[in-house]
């Protein structure tokens, strides 16, 4: 069974100058129920359909299945999505043997910048780049499906 193992962090420093690539992503959710999501994504003119299962207790590992679909199929499926979209630019930054995906959000999530790193195992070591701040792995508020329902701009100051 395909599993995604990742850790998430808030970004507190400069990262754009370190990026080797970036792309604009717009995504919606056909289903954003806790424990199962069905996501439709448009990225650089290509479409993707992703199904994710429930996270483990630490919020670090979960089932993930993804398939590339045509842009036209993705645009049609976006019409079936729940209200709201996630709009962001993703920057790819190398750190040691890993690549951090740094997402800068727009719209109702403007001001939020998060980084994720995918790992082969939950205890795999990795080099933390200087721009990495507090870890938010397992905090459901930072799941994209939740940011669609309860955007960052609505949160009270911590």
C-alpha positions as CSV (number, residue, x, y, z in Angstrom):
1,X,0.0,0.0,0.0
2,X,1.5,3.4,-1.0
3,X,2.3,5.5,2.1
4,X,3.3,9.1,2.5
5,X,5.6,9.9,5.3
6,X,6.2,13.6,5.8
7,X,7.0,16.3,8.4
8,X,5.6,19.8,8.2
9,X,7.2,23.1,9.5
10,X,6.4,26.7,9.6
11,X,8.9,28.8,7.6
12,X,10.6,31.7,9.4
13,X,13.4,32.6,7.1
14,X,14.3,33.4,3.5
15,X,14.0,30.4,1.1
16,X,13.3,31.7,-2.4
17,X,17.0,32.3,-3.3
18,X,17.7,28.6,-2.4
19,X,14.9,27.2,-4.6
20,X,15.9,25.3,-7.7
21,X,12.3,25.2,-9.1
22,X,8.8,26.6,-8.3
23,X,5.3,26.1,-9.6
24,X,1.8,27.5,-9.1
25,X,-0.8,25.1,-7.6
26,X,-4.5,25.4,-7.4
27,X,-6.4,22.6,-5.8
28,X,-9.9,21.7,-4.6
29,X,-11.4,18.9,-2.6
30,X,-14.2,16.6,-3.8
31,X,-14.2,15.1,-0.3
32,X,-12.4,16.7,2.7
33,X,-13.8,14.5,5.4
34,X,-11.4,13.7,8.3
35,X,-9.6,10.5,7.6
36,X,-10.2,10.5,3.8
37,X,-9.7,13.2,1.2
38,X,-10.1,13.3,-2.5
39,X,-8.1,16.2,-4.0
40,X,-8.0,17.6,-7.6
41,X,-4.9,19.7,-8.4
42,X,-3.8,21.8,-11.3
43,X,-0.1,22.3,-11.4
44,X,1.9,23.8,-14.3
45,X,-0.9,23.0,-16.8
46,X,-1.2,19.4,-15.7
47,X,-4.0,17.7,-13.6
48,X,-3.7,15.3,-10.7
49,X,-6.2,13.3,-8.7
50,X,-5.1,12.3,-5.2
51,X,-6.7,10.2,-2.5
52,X,-5.4,10.3,1.0
53,X,-6.3,8.2,4.0
54,X,-6.3,8.9,7.7
55,X,-3.0,10.0,9.3
56,X,-1.4,7.8,12.0
57,X,-1.4,9.1,15.6
58,X,1.6,11.3,15.1
59,X,0.2,12.8,11.9
60,X,3.3,11.8,10.0
61,X,2.2,8.8,7.9
62,X,-0.8,8.0,5.8
63,X,-2.1,6.2,2.7
64,X,-1.7,8.3,-0.5
65,X,-2.6,7.4,-4.1
66,X,-2.0,9.9,-6.9
67,X,-2.7,9.7,-10.6
68,X,-1.9,12.3,-13.3
69,X,-5.0,13.2,-15.3
70,X,-5.5,15.6,-18.2
71,X,-5.9,19.3,-17.5
72,X,-9.4,19.1,-19.0
73,X,-10.3,16.3,-16.7
74,X,-9.0,18.2,-13.7
75,X,-10.9,21.4,-14.7
76,X,-14.1,19.3,-15.0
77,X,-13.5,17.6,-11.6
78,X,-12.9,21.0,-10.0
79,X,-16.5,21.8,-10.7
80,X,-17.5,19.0,-8.3
81,X,-15.3,20.3,-5.5
82,X,-16.5,21.6,-2.2
83,X,-16.5,25.4,-1.8
84,X,-13.1,27.0,-1.6
85,X,-9.7,26.4,-3.2
86,X,-6.1,26.3,-2.1
87,X,-3.9,28.6,-4.1
88,X,-0.2,28.5,-3.6
89,X,3.3,28.6,-5.1
90,X,5.5,25.7,-4.3
91,X,9.3,26.2,-4.1
92,X,11.6,23.2,-4.1
93,X,14.7,23.6,-1.9
94,X,17.5,21.0,-1.5
95,X,18.9,20.3,2.0
96,X,21.3,17.5,2.2
97,X,19.8,14.5,0.5
98,X,16.2,15.8,0.8
99,X,14.0,18.2,-1.0
100,X,11.8,20.5,1.0
101,X,8.6,21.7,-0.6
102,X,7.9,25.2,0.6
103,X,4.4,26.4,0.0
104,X,3.5,30.1,0.0
105,X,-0.2,30.5,0.2
106,X,-2.5,33.2,-1.3
107,X,-6.1,34.3,-0.9
108,X,-7.6,33.5,2.4
109,X,-4.4,31.8,3.5
110,X,-2.1,34.7,2.6
111,X,0.7,35.1,5.0
112,X,1.1,31.4,5.7
113,X,4.3,29.7,4.5
114,X,4.9,26.0,5.3
115,X,7.6,23.5,4.4
116,X,7.3,19.7,4.1
117,X,9.9,17.0,3.7
118,X,9.1,13.5,2.6
119,X,10.9,10.7,4.3
120,X,11.5,7.0,3.7
121,X,10.8,6.2,7.4
122,X,9.4,8.1,10.4
123,X,12.8,8.1,12.1
124,X,14.9,9.1,9.0
125,X,17.3,11.9,9.9
126,X,17.4,15.0,7.7
127,X,19.3,18.3,7.6
128,X,17.1,21.3,8.6
129,X,17.6,24.3,6.5
130,X,17.9,27.7,8.3
131,X,14.5,28.8,7.2
132,X,12.7,26.1,9.1
133,X,10.7,27.1,12.2
134,X,8.3,25.4,14.5
135,X,7.2,21.8,13.6
136,X,3.4,21.5,12.9
137,X,3.3,17.8,11.8
138,X,0.1,16.3,13.0
139,X,-1.6,19.7,13.7
140,X,-4.7,19.3,11.5
141,X,-5.2,23.1,11.2
142,X,-2.3,23.0,8.8
143,X,-3.7,20.3,6.5
144,X,-4.6,21.9,3.1
145,X,-8.1,20.3,3.3
146,X,-8.6,22.2,6.6
147,X,-7.1,25.4,5.4
148,X,-9.8,25.4,2.7
149,X,-12.5,25.2,5.4
150,X,-10.9,27.3,8.1
151,X,-8.4,29.7,6.3
152,X,-5.4,31.1,8.1
153,X,-6.7,34.7,8.0
154,X,-9.5,33.6,10.3
155,X,-7.3,32.2,13.0
156,X,-6.8,34.2,16.2
157,X,-3.3,35.3,17.0
158,X,-1.4,32.7,18.9
